[in-house]
């Protein structure tokens, strides 16, 4: 069972590239972030045509998450964590969706960026991470097989970034962000890419600016976390790096984990 995550950076703009990736790699489950569309604008029919059924949690122009499953409909369990955005009266942003697929609980998230730091957006990031940890503790207590994927907007280790100095002031690398991420792992989750690449040097994101892709100035912020029940079934995990280099690509590349059925 291959479970993949892809921050698509606008599903309408990247739809040809997204369908191309789905048809070429055929993950069992594909979790998308930053779909950037309202619910009624989600192109579910496009995915039905190639055999994928979807659930989604959209938002106009920003954020938004979706779960696609090959040949079966994801059974939605939960959407949202109940954390309002950093602006007063803004309400909750569309950043979290949870479903069951083939007996595995799939959690798909788009964690707040937190910039500029310090400030209300960074405070929101930490509040959101605390709510996420609380929810994930509930899943651990249930002892069900679970996989948590998405764009965490956290660079966990110094060897997960091309230049520590270049990113030192960014919200993605602040001690508070890293500590919040580490607390989640310490509860019992396994970072599949981190486990299989202890020396680091594996990037999942390259900015569009300053020739970051051409110079390989990237970092790892897209993560795949396994509950103890799925960590025992881990086969492999990887990054579909080549898709970042294709025409009109997202600034992220897909990541995936394979577990035994």
WONORGI-V344792 format. One record per residue. N is the residue number from 1. RES is the residue in three letters. PHI is phi in radians with two decimals (NA if undefined). OMEGA is omega as a letter, one per 40 degrees, with the letter a starting at -180 (* if undefined). Layout:
BEGIN
n:N res:RES phi:PHI omega:OMEGA
n:N res:RES phi:PHI omega:OMEGA
END
This chain:
BEGIN
n:1 res:UNK phi:NA omega:i
n:2 res:UNK phi:-1.76 omega:i
n:3 res:UNK phi:-2.00 omega:a
n:4 res:UNK phi:-2.08 omega:i
n:5 res:UNK phi:-2.32 omega:a
n:6 res:UNK phi:-2.60 omega:i
n:7 res:UNK phi:-1.34 omega:a
n:8 res:UNK phi:-1.49 omega:i
n:9 res:UNK phi:0.97 omega:i
n:10 res:UNK phi:1.80 omega:a
n:11 res:UNK phi:-1.18 omega:a
n:12 res:UNK phi:-1.24 omega:a
n:13 res:UNK phi:-1.22 omega:a
n:14 res:UNK phi:-1.89 omega:a
n:15 res:UNK phi:-0.96 omega:i
n:16 res:UNK phi:-1.05 omega:i
n:17 res:UNK phi:-1.17 omega:a
n:18 res:UNK phi:-1.15 omega:i
n:19 res:UNK phi:-1.13 omega:i
n:20 res:UNK phi:-1.02 omega:i
n:21 res:UNK phi:-1.11 omega:a
n:22 res:UNK phi:-1.05 omega:a
n:23 res:UNK phi:-1.28 omega:a
n:24 res:UNK phi:-1.40 omega:a
n:25 res:UNK phi:-1.92 omega:i
n:26 res:UNK phi:0.85 omega:i
n:27 res:UNK phi:-1.14 omega:i
n:28 res:UNK phi:-1.14 omega:i
n:29 res:UNK phi:-2.29 omega:i
n:30 res:UNK phi:-2.18 omega:i
n:31 res:UNK phi:-1.78 omega:a
n:32 res:UNK phi:-1.98 omega:i
n:33 res:UNK phi:-2.19 omega:a
n:34 res:UNK phi:0.92 omega:i
n:35 res:UNK phi:-1.24 omega:i
n:36 res:UNK phi:0.97 omega:i
n:37 res:UNK phi:-2.61 omega:i
n:38 res:UNK phi:-1.18 omega:a
n:39 res:UNK phi:-0.93 omega:a
n:40 res:UNK phi:-1.21 omega:i
n:41 res:UNK phi:-1.66 omega:a
n:42 res:UNK phi:-1.26 omega:a
n:43 res:UNK phi:-1.45 omega:a
n:44 res:UNK phi:-1.03 omega:a
n:45 res:UNK phi:-1.07 omega:i
n:46 res:UNK phi:-1.09 omega:a
n:47 res:UNK phi:-1.41 omega:i
n:48 res:UNK phi:-1.02 omega:a
n:49 res:UNK phi:-1.07 omega:a
n:50 res:UNK phi:-1.92 omega:i
n:51 res:UNK phi:1.66 omega:a
n:52 res:UNK phi:-1.90 omega:i
n:53 res:UNK phi:-1.85 omega:a
n:54 res:UNK phi:-2.39 omega:i
n:55 res:UNK phi:-2.20 omega:a
n:56 res:UNK phi:-2.70 omega:i
n:57 res:UNK phi:-2.39 omega:a
n:58 res:UNK phi:-1.72 omega:i
n:59 res:UNK phi:-2.74 omega:a
n:60 res:UNK phi:-1.08 omega:i
n:61 res:UNK phi:1.26 omega:a
n:62 res:UNK phi:-2.38 omega:i
n:63 res:UNK phi:0.95 omega:i
n:64 res:UNK phi:1.60 omega:a
n:65 res:UNK phi:-2.37 omega:i
n:66 res:UNK phi:-2.62 omega:i
n:67 res:UNK phi:-2.15 omega:i
n:68 res:UNK phi:-1.94 omega:i
n:69 res:UNK phi:-2.29 omega:a
n:70 res:UNK phi:-1.33 omega:i
n:71 res:UNK phi:1.23 omega:i
n:72 res:UNK phi:-2.53 omega:a
n:73 res:UNK phi:-1.52 omega:i
n:74 res:UNK phi:-1.07 omega:i
n:75 res:UNK phi:-1.68 omega:a
n:76 res:UNK phi:-1.11 omega:i
n:77 res:UNK phi:-1.96 omega:a
n:78 res:UNK phi:-2.77 omega:i
n:79 res:UNK phi:-2.39 omega:i
n:80 res:UNK phi:1.47 omega:i
n:81 res:UNK phi:-2.00 omega:i
n:82 res:UNK phi:1.35 omega:a
n:83 res:UNK phi:-1.89 omega:i
n:84 res:UNK phi:-1.26 omega:i
n:85 res:UNK phi:-1.15 omega:a
n:86 res:UNK phi:-1.24 omega:i
n:87 res:UNK phi:-1.62 omega:a
n:88 res:UNK phi:-1.03 omega:i
n:89 res:UNK phi:1.38 omega:a
n:90 res:UNK phi:-1.26 omega:a
n:91 res:UNK phi:1.43 omega:a
n:92 res:UNK phi:-1.41 omega:i
n:93 res:UNK phi:-1.51 omega:a
n:94 res:UNK phi:-1.52 omega:a
n:95 res:UNK phi:-2.29 omega:a
n:96 res:UNK phi:-2.57 omega:i
n:97 res:UNK phi:-2.60 omega:a
n:98 res:UNK phi:-2.40 omega:a
n:99 res:UNK phi:-2.68 omega:i
n:100 res:UNK phi:-1.80 omega:i
n:101 res:UNK phi:-2.41 omega:i
n:102 res:UNK phi:0.91 omega:i
n:103 res:UNK phi:1.41 omega:i
n:104 res:UNK phi:-2.06 omega:i
n:105 res:UNK phi:-1.37 omega:a
n:106 res:UNK phi:-1.86 omega:i
n:107 res:UNK phi:-1.96 omega:i
n:108 res:UNK phi:-2.10 omega:a
n:109 res:UNK phi:-2.43 omega:i
n:110 res:UNK phi:-2.20 omega:a
n:111 res:UNK phi:-1.32 omega:a
n:112 res:UNK phi:-0.97 omega:a
n:113 res:UNK phi:-1.18 omega:i
n:114 res:UNK phi:1.62 omega:i
n:115 res:UNK phi:-1.54 omega:e
n:116 res:UNK phi:-1.36 omega:a
n:117 res:UNK phi:-2.00 omega:e
n:118 res:UNK phi:-1.37 omega:i
n:119 res:UNK phi:2.67 omega:a
n:120 res:UNK phi:-1.10 omega:i
n:121 res:UNK phi:-1.22 omega:i
n:122 res:UNK phi:-1.27 omega:i
n:123 res:UNK phi:-1.07 omega:i
n:124 res:UNK phi:-1.09 omega:i
n:125 res:UNK phi:-0.99 omega:a
n:126 res:UNK phi:-1.18 omega:i
n:127 res:UNK phi:-1.11 omega:a
n:128 res:UNK phi:-1.14 omega:i
n:129 res:UNK phi:-1.15 omega:i
n:130 res:UNK phi:-1.16 omega:i
n:131 res:UNK phi:-1.16 omega:i
n:132 res:UNK phi:-1.08 omega:a
n:133 res:UNK phi:-1.04 omega:a
n:134 res:UNK phi:-1.07 omega:i
n:135 res:UNK phi:-1.15 omega:a
n:136 res:UNK phi:-1.20 omega:i
n:137 res:UNK phi:-1.12 omega:i
n:138 res:UNK phi:-1.08 omega:i
n:139 res:UNK phi:-1.16 omega:i
n:140 res:UNK phi:-1.07 omega:a
n:141 res:UNK phi:-1.12 omega:i
n:142 res:UNK phi:-1.32 omega:i
n:143 res:UNK phi:1.05 omega:i
n:144 res:UNK phi:-1.61 omega:i
n:145 res:UNK phi:-1.07 omega:a
n:146 res:UNK phi:-2.52 omega:i
n:147 res:UNK phi:-2.30 omega:a
n:148 res:UNK phi:-1.95 omega:a
n:149 res:UNK phi:-2.31 omega:i
n:150 res:UNK phi:2.53 omega:i
n:151 res:UNK phi:-1.58 omega:a
n:152 res:UNK phi:-1.49 omega:a
n:153 res:UNK phi:0.88 omega:i
n:154 res:UNK phi:-2.36 omega:i
n:155 res:UNK phi:-1.63 omega:a
n:156 res:UNK phi:-1.21 omega:a
n:157 res:UNK phi:-2.34 omega:i
n:158 res:UNK phi:-1.08 omega:a
n:159 res:UNK phi:-1.47 omega:i
n:160 res:UNK phi:-1.76 omega:a
n:161 res:UNK phi:-2.52 omega:a
n:162 res:UNK phi:-1.14 omega:i
n:163 res:UNK phi:-2.59 omega:i
n:164 res:UNK phi:-1.08 omega:a
n:165 res:UNK phi:-1.07 omega:a
n:166 res:UNK phi:-1.14 omega:a
n:167 res:UNK phi:-1.90 omega:a
n:168 res:UNK phi:-1.04 omega:a
n:169 res:UNK phi:-1.66 omega:a
n:170 res:UNK phi:-1.38 omega:i
n:171 res:UNK phi:-1.05 omega:a
n:172 res:UNK phi:-1.18 omega:a
n:173 res:UNK phi:-2.10 omega:a
n:174 res:UNK phi:-1.20 omega:i
n:175 res:UNK phi:-0.93 omega:a
n:176 res:UNK phi:-1.13 omega:i
n:177 res:UNK phi:-1.14 omega:a
n:178 res:UNK phi:-1.13 omega:a
n:179 res:UNK phi:-1.14 omega:i
n:180 res:UNK phi:-1.11 omega:i
n:181 res:UNK phi:-1.16 omega:a
n:182 res:UNK phi:-1.11 omega:i
n:183 res:UNK phi:-1.06 omega:i
n:184 res:UNK phi:-1.10 omega:i
n:185 res:UNK phi:-1.04 omega:a
n:186 res:UNK phi:-1.16 omega:i
n:187 res:UNK phi:-1.23 omega:i
n:188 res:UNK phi:2.38 omega:i
n:189 res:UNK phi:-1.62 omega:i
n:190 res:UNK phi:-1.89 omega:i
n:191 res:UNK phi:-1.42 omega:a
n:192 res:UNK phi:-1.06 omega:a
n:193 res:UNK phi:-1.16 omega:i
n:194 res:UNK phi:-1.12 omega:i
n:195 res:UNK phi:-1.10 omega:a
n:196 res:UNK phi:-1.49 omega:i
n:197 res:UNK phi:-2.31 omega:a
n:198 res:UNK phi:-1.09 omega:i
n:199 res:UNK phi:-1.48 omega:i
n:200 res:UNK phi:1.30 omega:i
n:201 res:UNK phi:1.35 omega:i
n:202 res:UNK phi:-1.89 omega:a
n:203 res:UNK phi:-1.80 omega:i
n:204 res:UNK phi:-2.17 omega:a
n:205 res:UNK phi:-2.52 omega:i
n:206 res:UNK phi:-2.36 omega:a
n:207 res:UNK phi:-1.07 omega:i
n:208 res:UNK phi:-1.27 omega:a
n:209 res:UNK phi:-1.56 omega:i
n:210 res:UNK phi:0.98 omega:i
n:211 res:UNK phi:1.07 omega:a
n:212 res:UNK phi:-1.03 omega:a
n:213 res:UNK phi:-1.18 omega:a
n:214 res:UNK phi:-1.12 omega:a
n:215 res:UNK phi:-1.66 omega:a
n:216 res:UNK phi:1.01 omega:i
n:217 res:UNK phi:-1.63 omega:a
n:218 res:UNK phi:-2.20 omega:i
n:219 res:UNK phi:-2.77 omega:a
n:220 res:UNK phi:-1.86 omega:i
n:221 res:UNK phi:-2.28 omega:i
n:222 res:UNK phi:-1.73 omega:a
n:223 res:UNK phi:-2.16 omega:a
n:224 res:UNK phi:-2.30 omega:a
n:225 res:UNK phi:-1.86 omega:a
n:226 res:UNK phi:-2.01 omega:i
n:227 res:UNK phi:-1.22 omega:i
n:228 res:UNK phi:-0.93 omega:a
n:229 res:UNK phi:-1.22 omega:i
n:230 res:UNK phi:-1.63 omega:i
n:231 res:UNK phi:-1.05 omega:i
n:232 res:UNK phi:-1.17 omega:a
n:233 res:UNK phi:-1.82 omega:a
n:234 res:UNK phi:-1.10 omega:i
n:235 res:UNK phi:-1.83 omega:a
n:236 res:UNK phi:-2.86 omega:i
n:237 res:UNK phi:-2.64 omega:a
n:238 res:UNK phi:-2.86 omega:a
n:239 res:UNK phi:-2.22 omega:i
n:240 res:UNK phi:-1.49 omega:a
n:241 res:UNK phi:-1.02 omega:a
n:242 res:UNK phi:-1.07 omega:a
n:243 res:UNK phi:-1.23 omega:i
n:244 res:UNK phi:-1.21 omega:a
n:245 res:UNK phi:-1.56 omega:a
n:246 res:UNK phi:-1.44 omega:a
n:247 res:UNK phi:-1.08 omega:i
n:248 res:UNK phi:0.95 omega:a
n:249 res:UNK phi:-1.43 omega:i
n:250 res:UNK phi:-1.21 omega:i
n:251 res:UNK phi:-1.45 omega:i
n:252 res:UNK phi:-1.80 omega:i
n:253 res:UNK phi:-2.13 omega:a
n:254 res:UNK phi:-1.14 omega:i
n:255 res:UNK phi:-2.19 omega:a
n:256 res:UNK phi:-2.68 omega:i
n:257 res:UNK phi:-2.35 omega:i
n:258 res:UNK phi:-1.97 omega:i
n:259 res:UNK phi:-2.16 omega:i
n:260 res:UNK phi:-1.16 omega:i
n:261 res:UNK phi:-1.18 omega:*
END
